[in-house]
Amino acid sequence: MQATGCVWLFVLCFVSFVVTTNVSHHVERLEHVLRANQADGEACLVCEVGLAIIEENVGQNVEFWEDFLLRMCDLLPTIAERSACKVAVSAFGVDVIIHLLETYNPDYICGPDLLNICQQCTIDFVQPKTKQERIALELRSRIIANLLLPLSSGSREVPPDMLPAEDVDGDYFSPVNNLRRTAKWRGRDCDDTSAEIHAGYKDVEDGSLDNNCNGIFGVNSKTGNAYEEDYCEGSVAFSSRRSIVMFGDSAAAGFRIPVEWLNLQNLTTIPETAIQELDFPHMSWSTGYEHIGNDSVYLYMREKNLCNHIDFQNLAKNGAVMEDLAEYQVDSMTPSAYPLLAFIAYIGNDVCDGSLEDMTTPEEFYNEAITGLDKLNAVAAPGSKVALSGLVDGRILWDTLHANIHPLGMTYEDFYNVLTCTGANPCWTWLNSDEAVRNATSARAKELSEELKKIVNDETLTSTWPNLDLVYIPFPVEAILNWMTAKGENPALLIEPVDGFHPSQYAHRLIAKVVWELIGTKYPDFFGQINPHNPLIASTFPNPPPY
């Protein structure tokens, strides 16, 4: 998604230039640049969202938007490109862009009559709209479609951007949290000059360094031992010492398109959110620590044992499938000196291809999972706990939402059709009106889940992974639905309203609760015992390192 910001800025500057020069010549050059940057799939977003934001808001504060454009320039990959971009913004400015928008609306500028970047897909709104309202809502629907394009691209190459954008010592942990794949994804690095200081690293015996960044270090004057030894390494305390690791897809990464963006509010968050791939791992059910109450597995484990502070890695990736566990996700994990509490949750993409024939087969899924577990066992500390999650029954999406009204004013059925038309439907096999296809998709998802059960129940196979203790857990959508029914709550609350596909923030909290209760009841050794030294840790170290 970082490339989106780069091309977006280029389009704004370029369009300003087009106003006073030969249009056809420069349109041809623009299309060439977009294709050279492989941005065809995102070009509509890049063009229309930038022009729409400026058109509808620039009159309020020109200086704000000039500053916004300059900040977007900073997303460009090289110093030369960043400098050229800033020169272009300074030379043309927002005033020139406004002049262009006085003649043409963003829909026309980016459409087939001028730049020919955006597809034209028919949208039927529930309530009659004025021409202006209709153009604005159609624009926003295409913006959402383009934001979802990376999820439906089908690319299976190892992503080059799985590692932190800032990581001086190369330990895959970062001291900042506002750049790509930094501390929102993995616990903050408290010393980026040493690869022997990061979450999950074992403290030196004399207690002089906080190697694992949990804030517990120094020597206990009462015992002469390092605090880490006294508070974190006894048999009871160590029983719940875990490094939390998440392997999975966009649902595990906390993908979300903020609904306020549709009303062009809170737009200052766009650059950083784009850098983070529209993911909110710090608000996810597994590794969340912010805006999620106390409801994430990481926070539960931290409450159980304060020695676990900041020890998490979310390695999920938008569009990932089971094959990617071995392809790149295990490789992107920093090994820990402590037992892992790992979740492997690829809950839908293996069945979300463009057709039933393209889905991952049970045999492929089984072999890919085994290959990934082979790799994980090779780098995991002894005693690591691994929960394999089954796939979701995605029929809940259509069954719950299709007749509901999307924030854009159309039904979700029409919205899903727009996504299909623009090639951005993240899961056509579930998000379509053909019940037979939806049922077949859920049947395949169930078959893939059965393969995970087969792996867990095969003692001969699991004995080849001595460092891993495996369990299978169903993805808890059924349990959550039953709970919501009993409470009289609307199941639509479980689904992100803008994309109509991902778990909502509310759902993430409920998933954490159900997963915690399920595993804690059936497999209590997965979590271990409460650290009896927690009160002493809290009083001795009242200010733990920040996230």
Stockholm file with secondary structure:
# STOCKHOLM 1.0

chainA/1-547         MQATGCVWLFVLCFVSFVVTTNVSHHVERLEHVLRANQADGEACLVCEVGLAIIEENVGQNVEFWEDFLLRMCDLLPTIAERSACKVAVSAFGVDVIIHLLETYNPDYICGPDLLNICQQCTIDFVQPKTKQERIALELRSRIIANLLLPLSSGSREVPPDMLPAEDVDGDYFSPVNNLRRTAKWRGRDCDDTSAEIHAGYKDVEDGSLDNNCNGIFGVNSKTGNAYEEDYCEGSVAFSSRRSIVMFGDSAAAGFRIPVEWLNLQNLTTIPETAIQELDFPHMSWSTGYEHIGNDSVYLYMREKNLCNHIDFQNLAKNGAVMEDLAEYQVDSMTPSAYPLLAFIAYIGNDVCDGSLEDMTTPEEFYNEAITGLDKLNAVAAPGSKVALSGLVDGRILWDTLHANIHPLGMTYEDFYNVLTCTGANPCWTWLNSDEAVRNATSARAKELSEELKKIVNDETLTSTWPNLDLVYIPFPVEAILNWMTAKGENPALLIEPVDGFHPSQYAHRLIAKVVWELIGTKYPDFFGQINPHNPLIASTFPNPPPY
#=GR chainA/1-547 SS CHHHHHHHHHHHHHHHHHTTSCHHHHHHHHHHHHHHTTCGGGHHHHHHHHHHHHHHHGGGCHHHHHHHHHHHHTTSSSHHHHHHHHHHHHHHHHHHHHHHHHHSCHHHHHSTTTTCCSCCCCCCBSSCCCHHHHHHHHHHHHHHHHHHGGGGSCCCSCCTTSSCSCCTTSSSCCSCSSSTTSTTTBCCCSCTTCTTCSTTCCCCTTSCSCTTCSSCCSBCTTTSSBHHHHHHSSHHHHTTCCEEEEEECHHHHTBCCCGGGGGTCSGGGHHHHHHTTTBCGGGSTTTCCSSSTTCSHHHHHHHHCGGGTTCEEECCCTTCCTHHIIIIITTTSCCCSSCEEEEEECCSGGGCSSSGGGSCCHHHHHHHHHHHHHHHHHHSCTTEEEEEECCCCTHHHHHHHTTSBCTTSBBHHHHHHHHHHTTCCTTTTTSSSCHHHHHHHHHHHHHHHHHHHHHHHCHHHHTTCTTEEEEEECCTHHHHHHHHHHHTCCGGGGBCTTTSSSBCHHHHHHHHHHHHHHHHHHCGGGTCCCCTTHHHHHHHCCSCCCC
#=GC SS_cons         CHHHHHHHHHHHHHHHHHTTSCHHHHHHHHHHHHHHTTCGGGHHHHHHHHHHHHHHHGGGCHHHHHHHHHHHHTTSSSHHHHHHHHHHHHHHHHHHHHHHHHHSCHHHHHSTTTTCCSCCCCCCBSSCCCHHHHHHHHHHHHHHHHHHGGGGSCCCSCCTTSSCSCCTTSSSCCSCSSSTTSTTTBCCCSCTTCTTCSTTCCCCTTSCSCTTCSSCCSBCTTTSSBHHHHHHSSHHHHTTCCEEEEEECHHHHTBCCCGGGGGTCSGGGHHHHHHTTTBCGGGSTTTCCSSSTTCSHHHHHHHHCGGGTTCEEECCCTTCCTHHIIIIITTTSCCCSSCEEEEEECCSGGGCSSSGGGSCCHHHHHHHHHHHHHHHHHHSCTTEEEEEECCCCTHHHHHHHTTSBCTTSBBHHHHHHHHHHTTCCTTTTTSSSCHHHHHHHHHHHHHHHHHHHHHHHCHHHHTTCTTEEEEEECCTHHHHHHHHHHHTCCGGGGBCTTTSSSBCHHHHHHHHHHHHHHHHHHCGGGTCCCCTTHHHHHHHCCSCCCC
//
